[in-house]
Amino acid sequence: MTQNSNLIWPNKKITELLKITLPIIQAPMAGGATTPELVAAVSNAGGLGSLGAGYMTADEIKTTIKKIKSLTNKPFSVNLFIPEKYHATDEQIEQARKNVQTSCSELNFHVECIKPPYAPSFEEQMNVIVEEEVPIFSFTFGIPPNNWIEIFKKNAIILMGTATSLAEAKLLEENNIDIIVAQGSEAGGHRGTFLGKAENALTSVSSLVSLLIEHIKIPVIAAGGIMNAKGIIELLILGASAVQMGTAFLCCTESGIHPLYKKLLLSLSKDNTTLTRAFSGKLARGIANEFITKMQSHEKYILDYPIQNTLTRAMRQTAAKQNNTEFMSMWAGQAAYLCKTLPAAQLIEELNREVITLLKQP
Ligand SMILES: Cc1cc2nc3c(=O)[nH]c(=O)nc-3n(C[C@H](O)[C@H](O)[C@H](O)COP(=O)(O)O)c2cc1C
């Protein structure tokens, strides 16, 4: 154990609650990054591996959880998207389809009309988490319905919810959630905002953690732009109990992202990310590319999440097959230029060693 002023590494309050060794959480990343191999490698190395299961059907989640369990006997978390209201008329969908079509003409691909369902069944997804006795359930875009919170509590499943503002954090705490992930504006991927406009909840991770610590009693985990030991220590000093790192794991050997997405991340020398709704209808941070730029003139016609997400899915898959990164969604945080390629266990080990070394310095 290393101690420097008030900072104790590792923070036992959170490691004992989550039954892990190090307060480092590999962020859930829906869309393919968080393979069972990545999740298990992180958990085996003493951190908390997390499966981003938001886009998966119940059957896919079940199979993936079984695979994770075959690779580790350590705790891991599964993450889902809390469904929100959405609406679009047929005319709006057709207009949005035409806009996507004109914005991806280079792909020589026909953007098809779409039909519901636009997302997998949430109830079925939730059932699998309970059936498989997943120890930690993490979520974003809202708060699970009360009946589910009760079921999870009865099954001793720890609940970890995302907040991008103090109001959201308070609501999570009032609803009996165990841990809050404070998602700063630097964070890669979708904004977890569920109260008000996402554009009005773009507080930096350090400011957000500092604010939440003053008002929230349950543990706060910092997320957004954390890539190395210095970043970890900064957030722990501000009062975070642990860190959740997403982008830092994208280039790990076990990550499932497209090879060209990895290559692009590794080639960055500055922040090349932007916030966009173009791919999914929900504000998200990713590497800037042609599709995002072209869709700027059609911003008014972008559909609600998850309709826009369904509309652009086949285009994204085609772009990936054609190795064309200009039309792929490549979510990443603002410090993506610090990405390194290495096995996840080695990343965890290096972070732990560097934190210990830095804390011992006078
Ligand atoms: C590729 C990618 C996918 C993500 N998908 C999810 C997700 O499915 N669920 C979730 O709660 N957060 C998701 N996030 C956000 C992370 O939980 C976390 O807030 C973010 O990674 C922290 O910022 P960083 O990427 O700079 O470390 C995603 C982030 C990335 C980069």
The ligand as an SDF file (V2000), in Angstrom:
LIG
                    3D

 31 33  0  0  0  0  0  0  0  0999 V2000
  -15.4750    3.2920  -28.0380 C   0  0  0  0  0  0  0  0  0  0  0  0
  -16.2270    3.7130  -26.8170 C   0  0  0  0  0  0  0  0  0  0  0  0
  -17.4640    3.1120  -26.5540 C   0  0  0  0  0  0  0  0  0  0  0  0
  -18.1520    3.4330  -25.3730 C   0  0  0  0  0  0  0  0  0  0  0  0
  -19.3060    2.7690  -25.0870 N   0  0  0  0  0  0  0  0  0  0  0  0
  -19.8850    2.9180  -23.8570 C   0  0  0  0  0  0  0  0  0  0  0  0
  -20.9560    2.0860  -23.4440 C   0  0  0  0  0  0  0  0  0  0  0  0
  -21.3900    1.1920  -24.1680 O   0  0  0  0  0  0  0  0  0  0  0  0
  -21.4920    2.3060  -22.2190 N   0  0  0  0  0  0  0  0  0  0  0  0
  -21.0080    3.2750  -21.3640 C   0  0  0  0  0  0  0  0  0  0  0  0
  -21.5170    3.4060  -20.2500 O   0  0  0  0  0  0  0  0  0  0  0  0
  -19.9920    4.0740  -21.7370 N   0  0  0  0  0  0  0  0  0  0  0  0
  -19.4190    3.9150  -22.9530 C   0  0  0  0  0  0  0  0  0  0  0  0
  -18.3520    4.7000  -23.3060 N   0  0  0  0  0  0  0  0  0  0  0  0
  -17.9200    5.7690  -22.4030 C   0  0  0  0  0  0  0  0  0  0  0  0
  -17.0330    5.2420  -21.2740 C   0  0  0  0  0  0  0  0  0  0  0  0
  -17.8020    4.6060  -20.2970 O   0  0  0  0  0  0  0  0  0  0  0  0
  -16.2360    6.3600  -20.5690 C   0  0  0  0  0  0  0  0  0  0  0  0
  -17.1020    7.3810  -20.1640 O   0  0  0  0  0  0  0  0  0  0  0  0
  -15.1560    6.9560  -21.4600 C   0  0  0  0  0  0  0  0  0  0  0  0
  -14.4860    5.9560  -22.1740 O   0  0  0  0  0  0  0  0  0  0  0  0
  -14.1670    7.7150  -20.6090 C   0  0  0  0  0  0  0  0  0  0  0  0
  -13.3750    8.5330  -21.4010 O   0  0  0  0  0  0  0  0  0  0  0  0
  -12.0160    8.0410  -22.1220 P   0  0  0  0  0  0  0  0  0  0  0  0
  -12.4860    7.2720  -23.3120 O   0  0  0  0  0  0  0  0  0  0  0  0
  -11.3230    9.2990  -22.4750 O   0  0  0  0  0  0  0  0  0  0  0  0
  -11.2730    7.1730  -21.1390 O   0  0  0  0  0  0  0  0  0  0  0  0
  -17.6370    4.4090  -24.4820 C   0  0  0  0  0  0  0  0  0  0  0  0
  -16.4160    5.0170  -24.7740 C   0  0  0  0  0  0  0  0  0  0  0  0
  -15.7050    4.6700  -25.9100 C   0  0  0  0  0  0  0  0  0  0  0  0
  -14.3740    5.3300  -26.1730 C   0  0  0  0  0  0  0  0  0  0  0  0
  1  2  1  0
  2  3  1  0
  2 30  2  0
  3  4  2  0
  4  5  1  0
  4 28  1  0
  5  6  2  0
  6  7  1  0
  6 13  1  0
  7  8  2  0
  7  9  1  0
  9 10  1  0
 10 11  2  0
 10 12  1  0
 12 13  2  0
 13 14  1  0
 14 15  1  0
 14 28  1  0
 15 16  1  0
 16 17  1  0
 16 18  1  0
 18 19  1  0
 18 20  1  0
 20 21  1  0
 20 22  1  0
 22 23  1  0
 23 24  1  0
 24 25  2  0
 24 26  1  0
 24 27  1  0
 28 29  2  0
 29 30  1  0
 30 31  1  0
M  END
$$$$
